[in-house]
Amino acid sequence: MFATLDELDADGDVNVSGVSAGWVVMESGADGSPTGRVLSDLNEDLLTMDPSGRDAADLWQ
């Protein structure tokens, strides 16, 4: 989950030759239409929810 959110937050390109594209997570209204508000740093929010209190440091070991 962390790696996916990190990639989305990093504006990662799709690594396809000749294609210029990226990813973003955007808020939508109750009717499903985009509000224009980009949700960023979701990967960091996930780290702060680590119940061990280690901010997922074990992921890097």
C-alpha positions as CSV (number, residue, x, y, z in Angstrom):
1,M,0.0,0.0,0.0
2,F,2.8,2.4,0.9
3,A,4.7,1.9,-2.3
4,T,1.5,2.5,-4.4
5,L,0.7,5.7,-2.5
6,D,4.3,6.8,-2.7
7,E,4.3,6.4,-6.5
8,L,1.0,8.3,-6.8
9,D,2.3,11.1,-4.7
10,A,5.6,11.3,-6.6
11,D,3.7,12.2,-9.9
12,G,5.2,9.0,-11.3
13,D,5.1,8.6,-15.0
14,V,3.9,5.4,-16.5
15,N,7.4,4.6,-17.9
16,V,6.0,4.1,-21.4
17,S,8.1,5.4,-24.3
18,G,6.4,8.3,-26.1
19,V,3.7,8.7,-23.5
20,S,3.6,11.6,-21.1
21,A,1.3,10.7,-18.3
22,G,1.2,10.8,-14.5
23,W,-1.1,10.0,-11.6
24,V,-3.0,12.0,-9.1
25,V,-5.5,11.2,-6.4
26,M,-8.3,13.8,-6.4
27,E,-11.3,14.4,-4.2
28,S,-14.7,14.1,-5.7
29,G,-18.0,15.6,-4.6
30,A,-21.1,13.6,-3.6
31,D,-22.2,13.5,-7.2
32,G,-18.8,12.1,-8.3
33,S,-17.6,15.2,-10.0
34,P,-14.0,16.3,-9.2
35,T,-13.6,19.1,-6.8
36,G,-10.1,20.1,-8.0
37,R,-8.6,19.3,-4.6
38,V,-5.6,17.0,-5.0
39,L,-5.0,14.6,-2.1
40,S,-1.3,14.5,-1.5
41,D,1.1,13.0,1.0
42,L,-1.2,10.0,1.5
43,N,1.9,7.8,1.9
44,E,3.1,9.9,4.8
45,D,-0.4,9.7,6.4
46,L,-0.2,5.9,6.2
47,L,3.2,5.9,8.0
48,T,1.8,7.9,10.9
49,M,-0.9,5.2,11.4
50,D,1.7,2.5,12.0
51,P,0.5,1.0,15.4
52,S,4.1,0.0,16.3
53,G,5.1,3.7,16.4
54,R,8.1,3.1,14.1
55,D,6.6,4.9,11.1
56,A,7.0,1.7,9.1
57,A,10.8,1.7,9.5
58,D,10.8,-2.1,9.2
59,L,9.8,-1.7,5.5
60,W,13.3,-0.5,4.7
61,Q,15.1,-3.4,6.4
